[in-house]
Amino acid sequence: MTERHIRWDPGQYLRYRDERQRPFWELLARIPTVDVRNVVDLGCGTGAGTAELSRRWPGAEVVGIDLSDEMLAKASASEQPAGVRSEDVSSHAGPRKEPGREGSVRFVRADIASWTPEPSSLDVIFSNAALHWIPGHARRFGSWVEGLRRGGVLAFQVPGNFDAPSHTLLSDLATSAEWRHRFATRDPANQVHRPSDYYNLLRQVAEDVDIWETTYYHPLSGDDPVFEWVSATALRPYVEALNRDEALSFAESYRESLRVAYPREASGETMFPFRRIFAVATRAR
Ligand SMILES: C[S@@+](CC[C@H](N)C(=O)[O-])C[C@H]1O[C@@H](n2cnc3c(N)ncnc32)[C@H](O)[C@@H]1O
């Protein structure tokens, strides 16, 4: 455990880039819209996926939205396929594309929880591995779908692994006699609904809804790879609530329990099953 585990760290997050990007591609492959002019990437992180969205729709204006200065700094510094700009807005990112203009990518600092698109202004609202950080995100579906043009698509992927040892061990530790006085909430990251609930919620506002789930089996190499993976995401809110020494101690206990739950296989790798939930909702034409 080092201090790099304590903040949103783009380097740590990108360590398992291939594994984290696979659901991105599988989600993108299911978006049927062809004529795309305006795209928003909610919780764009390092912007790697935002750049891919721009490559997929080269003529579109693509806006990546995130709240983390570290992630946005990385996003703006990364090689992007078109002109890249960063800006700071409180809650709104509407389209700016003029007819006939080249595609572009820009990054905006905004809170997804209060972000509201202009009605009928977007073709794709995309979000990979971000909405589980947003309490009540499903209550936003109505205004997001209203922000789509006819035939536009809201597509997102969220982890569905909150019952897995990687997460139950974390919340068990946080609620143990030793630590519970230090945490106000039990499981800050678990805002995810069941697939059937997503279907019913989205079906109220969209004409066509496609929901599926996949469990990936990631064979990870190195020492404590599940800890390394989770330290970039689910562990972060816990260590942020602690001072440095407490954070190191808390993380060390968590790391030890993960070693037992995720032993090394005969190959020397550690198998990390990871369930993910996908949704693609299309506004009526
Ligand atoms: C796990 S990362 C996913 C990044 C990227 N979509 C990807 O596929 O690699 C989640 C991102 O959501 C962002 N995020 C979390 N809560 C947010 C909020 N309320 N508003 C905007 N971004 C948020 C985080 O800063 C982080 O960059």
PDBQT file of the ligand as one rigid body, heavy atoms in Angstrom, charges set to zero:
ROOT
HETATM    1  C1  LIG A 301     -14.252   4.095 -13.153  1.00  0.00    +0.000 C 
HETATM    2  S1  LIG A 301     -13.998   5.643 -13.943  1.00  0.00    +0.000 S 
HETATM    3  C2  LIG A 301     -14.519   5.320 -15.631  1.00  0.00    +0.000 C 
HETATM    4  C3  LIG A 301     -13.850   6.218 -16.614  1.00  0.00    +0.000 C 
HETATM    5  C4  LIG A 301     -14.138   5.963 -18.091  1.00  0.00    +0.000 C 
HETATM    6  N1  LIG A 301     -15.554   6.095 -18.420  1.00  0.00    +0.000 N 
HETATM    7  C5  LIG A 301     -13.637   4.606 -18.536  1.00  0.00    +0.000 C 
HETATM    8  O1  LIG A 301     -14.411   3.831 -19.095  1.00  0.00    +0.000 OA
HETATM    9  O2  LIG A 301     -12.448   4.331 -18.349  1.00  0.00    +0.000 OA
HETATM   10  C6  LIG A 301     -15.364   6.554 -13.268  1.00  0.00    +0.000 C 
HETATM   11  C7  LIG A 301     -15.270   8.041 -13.576  1.00  0.00    +0.000 C 
HETATM   12  O3  LIG A 301     -16.484   8.656 -13.128  1.00  0.00    +0.000 OA
HETATM   13  C8  LIG A 301     -16.140   9.927 -12.617  1.00  0.00    +0.000 C 
HETATM   14  N2  LIG A 301     -17.204  10.383 -11.724  1.00  0.00    +0.000 N 
HETATM   15  C9  LIG A 301     -17.585   9.838 -10.548  1.00  0.00    +0.000 A 
HETATM   16  N3  LIG A 301     -18.588  10.565 -10.016  1.00  0.00    +0.000 NA
HETATM   17  C10 LIG A 301     -18.826  11.589 -10.871  1.00  0.00    +0.000 A 
HETATM   18  C11 LIG A 301     -19.761  12.663 -10.881  1.00  0.00    +0.000 A 
HETATM   19  N4  LIG A 301     -20.645  12.845  -9.888  1.00  0.00    +0.000 N 
HETATM   20  N5  LIG A 301     -19.748  13.524 -11.917  1.00  0.00    +0.000 NA
HETATM   21  C12 LIG A 301     -18.854  13.377 -12.934  1.00  0.00    +0.000 A 
HETATM   22  N6  LIG A 301     -17.955  12.365 -12.984  1.00  0.00    +0.000 NA
HETATM   23  C13 LIG A 301     -17.952  11.484 -11.968  1.00  0.00    +0.000 A 
HETATM   24  C14 LIG A 301     -14.826   9.704 -11.904  1.00  0.00    +0.000 C 
HETATM   25  O4  LIG A 301     -14.120  10.902 -11.700  1.00  0.00    +0.000 OA
HETATM   26  C15 LIG A 301     -14.124   8.739 -12.847  1.00  0.00    +0.000 C 
HETATM   27  O5  LIG A 301     -13.313   9.422 -13.768  1.00  0.00    +0.000 OA
ENDROOT
TORSDOF 0
